Structures are given as structure tokens and as C-alpha cells.
């Protein structure tokens, strides 16, 4: 039996025997359990008059949701990356450094466009389906897979924003800021900001 299961079982039995939360907390502290472990164990149960201790809803892991949220994560990443690439090429077309390179820049737009045409519908369909399932069953918001993918996405977006800021400051210090560079930096920040906005409420559940 895992330690977490042993701890949960002890707290449940102690509550059933009539021990108060303070007494249980003191006993666990004397046994060497950390404050966080004691708080988590005690918060897992609700005392109800005339009933045995009632378990609180806990986070869960689902292989099926790992597949769904993994596809959503990959689709969002592909959209963000290729949207940025397409934006870069549009900026290079509007503000070309070399007129001879324009045909190659325009040809380079096809791959990002193909990726966006493919992954945007996938993302929208998955997002719509997940939102409908979550609205019908709020318990799905406790999915650990959902929170992990949200955390990873927010970490990548935050690192992207920081890298974009570093590159901009470096260009300023070198006196190499051009209109094209500034627009590209703004585009990267905007795309990363949209990703953060999409996941902004996930970690607060």
C-alpha cells in the first residue's frame, strides 16, 4: 500500500472514531508527516453529521484524456509556430531586404499555410468537444493530464516571451533594431500572449 493510501486510511479511521482534526494533525506531526502532507490528508475528507467521513473529489489521470489533450497541445503548438512563420514571411514580403529573394519568400509561405489549414480545424474541433464535455461534467476539470499540458504550454509560452524580450534588448543595445525586426518581435509576443490567454484559467481550478 502506498504511503498516501495509508495516510488517507488513517485519517478516515480517526475521523470515524470521533477524533478532531486538531488531534489528528498533532498525531501526524508527532509521526513525522510534513505540514503539506497533513493538510492534504485532512482536506481530503469532510465531516458530516450522521455520516462517515465523506471524501472530497480528487484529481485523476485518464489515458483517453492524455490522448485528447496531447493532440490539443500539439495542434496548438503547430498553429502557433506556423502562424509565426507565416507572419515572418509576410513581413519579409512587405519589407524585403533583397528584392531577388521575394519569389523564394512567397514560395516559403505554402508550408505554413498547409500546416494551418490542416491543424486549425483539428484544434477547433477538439477544443469544442472538450469544452462541451467539461460543461456537462465539471469533474473533468480535475484531470491531472489537463493541468500538466496546460502547465507545459504556459512554460513554453513564458520562455518564448522571455527569449523574445532578450532578443529585442540585445538588438537595441547593438543598434540593430529595424522595422522588420520590431514587427517580428511583436508578432512573437502576440502569438505567445494568445497562448497564455487561452490557458490563463487552467491552473486556477
N, C-alpha and C positions, 0 to 999 in steps of 0.2 A: 504494500500500500504506500502511495506517495505521501510525503510529509504534509502536503497541502490537504489531502484527504483525511489524514489523521487529525490535523488541526481542526478541520471543519466538523469532523465527527465528535471531537472533544467538546467544542463549543456548543453543538447541538445537544449533546447529552447533559452538559452542565446547565443549559437553559431549561431543559426539560425537568431537571431535578430541583429547579427553583432558585438557582444561583443568579445573582445580579450581574450585570455587565461589568461593574467595577470589580467585583470579586473574581470574575473570570479573567479580566485583564491583569489583575495582580498576580494570579496563579500562573498565567502565561509568561508574565515578566520574570517571575522567580525562576521559571524553567528555561529562560534564555531567549525567548522569542523577541524579535525586534519590534519596535513601535509600529512600523508599517505592516508587519505580518499580523500583529494583534488587531490592528484597526481593520484590515481587510477581512480577517476571520470573523470579527464581531459584526461588521457591517453586512455580512452575507446572510444574516438571519434577522427576522422581525418577530418580536414578541407580541402575540395576540391573545387576548383574554379568551379562555375556554378552548384554545387550540394549542397544539405543539408548535415549537418554533417554525415559522414559515420562511422558506428560502427566498432570497431575493433573486431576480433574474441575473444571470451571469453571462459574460462574453462567451462566444462559442466559435468553433472552427468548422468549416464545411468545404469538402473537396470541390463540390459543384460551384460554390461561390468563388473559390480560388480560380477556377477556370473563367468564370464570368468577369470577375474584377481584373484578372490578368489580361484578358482580351480588351477590356475597357482601358486599362493602363497603357497597353501597347498602342491601341488606336489613338488615344490622346497624345501620346508621345510622338507618333508618326505625324499626326496632324500638326502639332506644334513645330516639329523640326522642319517639315516640308513647307509649311506656311512661311516660316522664316526664310528658308532657301528661296522660295518664290519671290518673297518681298525683296531679298537682296538682289535678285536678277532684275526685278522691275526698277529698282533704284539705279542699278548699273546701266539699264537701258535709258532712263531719264537723264542720268548724269554720267555719261560714258567718259572714261579716261582715255580710251582709244577707240576711234570710230571703226577701225578694222575688226575689232573684236565683237561688234554688235551682232553679227549673224550667229556666232557661237554662243553668245549670251542668250539670245532668243531661243536657240535650239535647246539650251540647257533648262528652259522652263518646262519642257514637256514632262520630264520625270517627276518633278514636284507636283505638277498638275495631275498626273496619272495617280500618284500616291494619294493626293487629296480627294480625288474623285472616288477612289476605292475605299479609303478608311473613314471618310466623313460619314457616309451612310451607316457604316458598321458602328461607329461610335454613337451616333444619334439613336439608332435602334436599340443598342444595348443600354444606353443611358435611360431611354424612355421605358424600357422593360423593367430595369432595376428600380426606377423611381416608382412605377406602378406597384411593384411587389412590396416595396418598402412602405408605401402609403397604405396598402392593405394590411400589412403586418409590421408594426413599428418595432417588434422584437428583432427584425433583421438588421436594425441599426446597431445592434450589439455585436455584429460579426467582427471578429478579430482580423480576418482577412481584409475586410473593407478598410479597417483602420490602418493596417500595415501598408496597404497600397497607397492610401491617402498620405501617410507619413513619408513614404519613399518619394512620392510625386512632389510633395511640398519641399522635401530636402533638395531634390534636383532643381526645382524652380528657384529656391533660395540661393543655391550655389550659382545658378545661371545669372541671377540678378547681381550677385556679388562679383562674379567674373566680368560681367558687362560693365559694372562700375569701375573695376580695376583697369580694364582696357581703356575706358574713357578718360580716367585720371591720367594714365600713362601717356595717352595721346596728347592731352592738354599740356603735360609737363614737357613733352618733346616738341610742342608747337605743330603737331601734325593733324590737328582737327580740320576736317573738310566737311562740306555739306553732306557728301555721300556717307562718310563715317558717322556723322551725327545722326542721320536718318536711320542707318543700320542699327546703331546703338539704341535708339528709341524704339525701333521695331522689336529688338530682342527683349527689351524691358517690358514692352506692351504684351508680347506673347506670354512671357513668364508671369506677368501680372494677371493675365486672364486665367492661367492655370491655377494660380494661388486663389483667385476669386472663386473658381469652380469648386475647390476643395476647402474653402475657408471655414465651413461649419462642421467638417467631418470629425475633427479631433475634440470638439466640444460636447459630443454626445455622451 
